[in-house]
Each structure stands twice: as C-alpha cells, then as structure tokens.
Amino acid sequence: MTDSLVQLESEILSRPWFYHFQLPSGRVTECYLPAGVEQIHTTRERMLLETLTAHLGSDWQALRCLDLACHEGYFSFSVARQGCAEVVGIDARPEHIESANLLRRAFNLSNVRFQVGDIQRLDAADLGQFDVTLLFGILYHLENPIGVLRLCHALTKRVCLIETQIAPHLAGPTDWGSHLFTQQILGCFAIVDETDNLARDDKEANITPISLFPSLPALLWLLTKVGFKRAQVIEPPPDAYEQFRSGKRVIVAAYNTL
Ligand SMILES: C[S@@+](CC[C@H](N)C(=O)[O-])C[C@H]1O[C@@H](n2cnc3c(N)ncnc32)[C@H](O)[C@@H]1O
C-alpha cells in the first residue's frame, strides 16, 4: 500500500459509518447501527446482486447504473465492483457524498461518481437513461413518492429495484360523493412525521418532515400505472434480515422491458 492509501484508510477508519466497508488493506469500518441491524445491508446486497444477475446475466461491462439516495455509496460500490461501465450515486446530504468520494478514492474505482441532489427535484432529461436504477431505503422518506416513481420510470431502461418499508394495507369500497356511489380503494399510503429525526440530525432521514409510503398492493399498482411493464416482489432468502422475512420490508423489481 502507498503512503497516501495508508493515510486515507486511517482517516476512513477514524470514525463509524452507516455500513461495514472492507477497505483494500482488509480492515473493516465500524458501523454505527445497533448490533444485528447492520445485517439489513448484507441481505439487501445479496438480494440486489442475485436479482440483477438473474435478470441481466453476467455482462455487467455494458451497464449504466443509477443509485438514488446513495448515502455513503454502499450499493453504488457493489454494482461498480461488478464492472459496470458507469455508476452514478446521488444523495441530498453533501456529507454523504463527501464520504462516498473518500471511499471511491480508497477503492480506486473510476467507473463510479457521486453528486449531491434532491431526487424529488431531479430532471430525468439531465441524467439520461440507466439500465439499472436503485431506489433503496428512500421511498418511505419522501413526501412525493409517486413523483419519484415517475422519475424512476423515466430514468430506467431495463430494471428498477425498489427497496422499502411498506404500509399496512387498506382496500375495499368507499362512498364517493353520496352513499349511492362507491369507489374501490386499491391500496393506501401511511404518513410518518420525521420532525424529531430532523431535529436530532438523523442522517438517514427525509430532508423534510413529511414522509408518505404505500402499502404493497398500492406500490405494485402504482409501478404499472406510472408506466413500468411489470413489477414483481423479490423473494427473500430463508436467512434474510427479519424485516424481509416478516414482509414489512420488500424489494420490488419494476421492469421496463417485457
Ligand atoms: C435510509 S438512508 C438509505 C441509504 C441507502 N440508499 C441504503 O439503502 O442503504 C436514506 C438516504 O436518503 C437520503 N435522502 C433523503 N431524502 C432525500 C432526497 N429527497 N433526495 C436524495 N436523497 C435523500 C439521505 O441523506 C440518506 O442518505
């Protein structure tokens, strides 16, 4: 290892991170999540790589991938290491993008770049299309989730993977203007107030207090309604992190090809 890499690694290792990152020396960053919860990342990475490999084959070299709300770049690095032509990670918090860039230097990966941005304000035309779009751990931190699903549809050439908490489901008939008329509720959204998370500077939170997230039937319906050709829940492995086994959290693949 060069002196500058040794120095870079000691800077990275001097504080805890949201993920365990294995650095070129083999040393691993400390993760600030409570013990056991960090397994969420390994389950997600495994499901991500298995799903993409099954769908796209092993020819990663031709792929352009976008990681929306990339945080410190964990999933951007996962796909970049597979050899993608280009990976772009975007996050609203400049400190995460700074951290991701620090790691990018340590990993010496030239096929990944990071930029600051609010994904609710992105213009698809500025970014072009990506074979793979990742929307991990963010749909339930947004006040405009439908707008972001529309953005994902516009940005995705082949497949978008959405990893999210899901709301309890509500469906059935509802009165519509009069008891004489009814409409069918297909699914629902839940509201979470992130005011306290913002006050304590929770770096994983929404950037505004209002978070709105759909039930699973609502999400699946919305994905086809915004234009994806089909959407499918990815089966978690038997030893998956508990949230996936209980179905409170899911990965859904939304395809833009048949
Ligand atoms: C729970 S973390 C998930 C990070 C990563 N995608 C993952 O799944 O591990 C949520 C991330 O979304 C970012 N974020 C929140 N609101 C955002 C927005 N409107 N646009 C872009 N990033 C946002 C946060 O800064 C944080 O990095």
The ligand as an SDF file (V2000), in Angstrom:
LIG
                    3D

 27 29  0  0  0  0  0  0  0  0999 V2000
  -32.2350    5.3250    4.9460 C   0  0  0  0  0  0  0  0  0  0  0  0
  -30.9530    6.0590    4.0080 S   0  0  0  0  0  0  0  0  0  0  0  0
  -30.7960    4.8530    2.7020 C   0  0  0  0  0  0  0  0  0  0  0  0
  -29.4530    4.9130    2.0350 C   0  0  0  0  0  0  0  0  0  0  0  0
  -29.1760    3.8230    1.0060 C   0  0  0  0  0  0  0  0  0  0  0  0
  -29.9200    4.0420   -0.2230 N   0  0  0  0  0  0  0  0  0  0  0  0
  -29.4710    2.4740    1.5760 C   0  0  0  0  0  0  0  0  0  0  0  0
  -30.4870    1.8880    1.2130 O   0  0  0  0  0  0  0  0  0  0  0  0
  -28.6870    1.9980    2.4110 O   0  0  0  0  0  0  0  0  0  0  0  0
  -31.7680    7.3910    3.1800 C   0  0  0  0  0  0  0  0  0  0  0  0
  -30.8390    8.2470    2.3670 C   0  0  0  0  0  0  0  0  0  0  0  0
  -31.6220    9.1280    1.5710 O   0  0  0  0  0  0  0  0  0  0  0  0
  -31.0550   10.4180    1.5890 C   0  0  0  0  0  0  0  0  0  0  0  0
  -32.1550   11.3330    1.2540 N   0  0  0  0  0  0  0  0  0  0  0  0
  -33.2220   11.7080    1.9930 C   0  0  0  0  0  0  0  0  0  0  0  0
  -34.0570   12.4710    1.2750 N   0  0  0  0  0  0  0  0  0  0  0  0
  -33.5090   12.5900    0.0430 C   0  0  0  0  0  0  0  0  0  0  0  0
  -33.8870   13.2550   -1.1440 C   0  0  0  0  0  0  0  0  0  0  0  0
  -35.0260   13.9620   -1.2260 N   0  0  0  0  0  0  0  0  0  0  0  0
  -33.0800   13.1830   -2.2190 N   0  0  0  0  0  0  0  0  0  0  0  0
  -31.9130   12.4800   -2.1630 C   0  0  0  0  0  0  0  0  0  0  0  0
  -31.5030   11.8210   -1.0690 N   0  0  0  0  0  0  0  0  0  0  0  0
  -32.2950   11.8700    0.0220 C   0  0  0  0  0  0  0  0  0  0  0  0
  -30.4690   10.5390    2.9680 C   0  0  0  0  0  0  0  0  0  0  0  0
  -29.4850   11.5580    3.0210 O   0  0  0  0  0  0  0  0  0  0  0  0
  -29.9150    9.1360    3.1800 C   0  0  0  0  0  0  0  0  0  0  0  0
  -28.6290    9.0320    2.6520 O   0  0  0  0  0  0  0  0  0  0  0  0
  1  2  1  0
  2  3  1  0
  2 10  1  0
  3  4  1  0
  4  5  1  0
  5  6  1  0
  5  7  1  0
  7  8  2  0
  7  9  1  0
 10 11  1  0
 11 12  1  0
 11 26  1  0
 12 13  1  0
 13 14  1  0
 13 24  1  0
 14 15  1  0
 14 23  1  0
 15 16  2  0
 16 17  1  0
 17 18  1  0
 17 23  2  0
 18 19  1  0
 18 20  2  0
 20 21  1  0
 21 22  2  0
 22 23  1  0
 24 25  1  0
 24 26  1  0
 26 27  1  0
M  CHG  2   2   1   9  -1
M  END
$$$$
